[in-house]
Amino acid sequence: MKKIFNILFYISICVVVISGIFGFIYDYLIWDKTVVPDYIFNIFCIPGNICLMYIIIRYFFQKKKRK
């Protein structure tokens, strides 16, 4: 079970990094935001936010478990 949680953790870190890179490119490097459709923005941002919430929840549960 611990191995599954570790694999999910590493996958979520990868998704958050990819989503963060896309967010940086979208916000700071693309001048005309109408070129990128809304569904592509949502495809990157929604899984990134979900994985970020998983990382935060896992951090707090591990912190609570250590005490």
N, C-alpha and C positions, 0 to 999 in steps of 0.2 A: 504494500500500500504506500509506503514511504517513497518507493521508486516512482510510482505513478504521480505523486504530488511533486516530486522533483522534476520530472519530465514536463508536467504542466507549468511549473514555475519557469523553466527555461524557454518553453514555447511562448509563454506570455511575455517574457522579457524581450524576445525577438520581435513579437508583434508590436509591443510598445515602442521599440526602437524604430521599426519601419514606419509606424504611424507618426512618430515624432519627426522623423526625417521628412515625410510627406507634408506634415503640418508646417515645418520650417520653410520648405520650398514653396508651399502654397501661400503662406503669409508674406514672406519676404522677397521671394524671387519672381513670382508671377505677378505682373503688373495688371493685366486684364483678367479679372476673376471669372468673367463670363465664358472664357475659353474652356474652363474645367466644369463639366456638368455637376449638379448637386449630388447625383447618386454616386459618383466616383469619390467625392469628398466624404459622403456617408459610409462608403465601403471601407475607407481607411480609418475614419474617426470613431465609429461605433465599436468595432472590435478592439481598437486601441484603448478606449475608455473602459471597456469591460475587463480587459486584461490588466489594466492599471488598478482597477478596483480589486481584482483577485490578488494582485501582489500586495496591496495595502492590507487587505483582510488577512492574508497569510502571515504577513509580518506581525500584526497585532496578536494573532492566535499563537504564534511561536513565542512571542515576547511573554504572553500570559502563561504559556506552558512551562517556560523556564523558571518561573517564580515558584 
